[in-house]
Amino acid sequence: EYGGLSRTISSPTALIRTDSVTKQGFLTKLGQIIRSWRRRYFILKSGELTYYVEQPPIGKWKGTISLKGALIEPSKAFDVPFLFMIITPTRNYYLHSSSEQETNDWIRACIAQGAKC
């Protein structure tokens, strides 16, 4: 169950209920396979950070980061301003926003949803 809905629904876009969203907006993410920076729309809710090509319902779902047991911290890697990383047991995610305040807001929101700093 996910927010009262079955996870067997084919698209996570169908599961978005704005009343349970903690934070949402655009961030830029470093790709895992093709190592380039891509702008993605992120939705933080229920301990998960889900990302899309564009804002739903138009944007295609790309992935979900579980914050359970994840470590989140600012990063100086790649000489990219306003960068932070989410370290999970299976992967490291590099994300950046357009301002220091926005990065701090995302970090605080992720910590409130279960990530550790």
Secondary structure as the mmCIF struct_conf table of DSSP 4:
data_model
#
loop_
_struct_conf.conf_type_id
_struct_conf.id
_struct_conf.beg_label_comp_id
_struct_conf.beg_label_asym_id
_struct_conf.beg_label_seq_id
_struct_conf.end_label_comp_id
_struct_conf.end_label_asym_id
_struct_conf.end_label_seq_id
STRN STRN1 TYR A 2 TYR A 2
TURN_TY1_P TURN_TY1_P1 GLY A 3 GLY A 4
STRN STRN2 LEU A 5 LEU A 5
TURN_TY1_P TURN_TY1_P2 ARG A 7 THR A 8
BEND BEND1 ILE A 9 SER A 10
HELX_RH_3T_P HELX_RH_3T_P1 PRO A 12 LEU A 15
HELX_RH_3T_P HELX_RH_3T_P2 THR A 18 SER A 20
BEND BEND2 THR A 22 THR A 22
STRN STRN3 LYS A 23 LEU A 30
BEND BEND3 GLN A 32 ILE A 34
STRN STRN4 TRP A 37 LYS A 45
TURN_TY1_P TURN_TY1_P3 SER A 46 GLY A 47
STRN STRN5 GLU A 48 TYR A 52
BEND BEND4 VAL A 53 GLN A 55
TURN_TY1_P TURN_TY1_P4 PRO A 56 ILE A 58
BEND BEND5 GLY A 59 GLY A 59
HELX_LH_PP_P HELX_LH_PP_P1 LYS A 60 LYS A 60
STRN STRN6 TRP A 61 SER A 66
TURN_TY1_P TURN_TY1_P5 LYS A 68 GLY A 69
STRN STRN7 LEU A 71 PRO A 74
HELX_RH_3T_P HELX_RH_3T_P3 ALA A 77 ASP A 79
TURN_TY1_P TURN_TY1_P6 PRO A 81 PHE A 82
STRN STRN8 LEU A 83 ILE A 87
BEND BEND6 PRO A 89 THR A 90
STRN STRN9 ASN A 92 HIS A 96
BEND BEND7 SER A 98 SER A 99
HELX_RH_AL_P HELX_RH_AL_P1 GLU A 100 ALA A 112
TURN_TY1_P TURN_TY1_P7 GLN A 113 GLY A 114
STRN STRN10 LYS A 116 LYS A 116
#
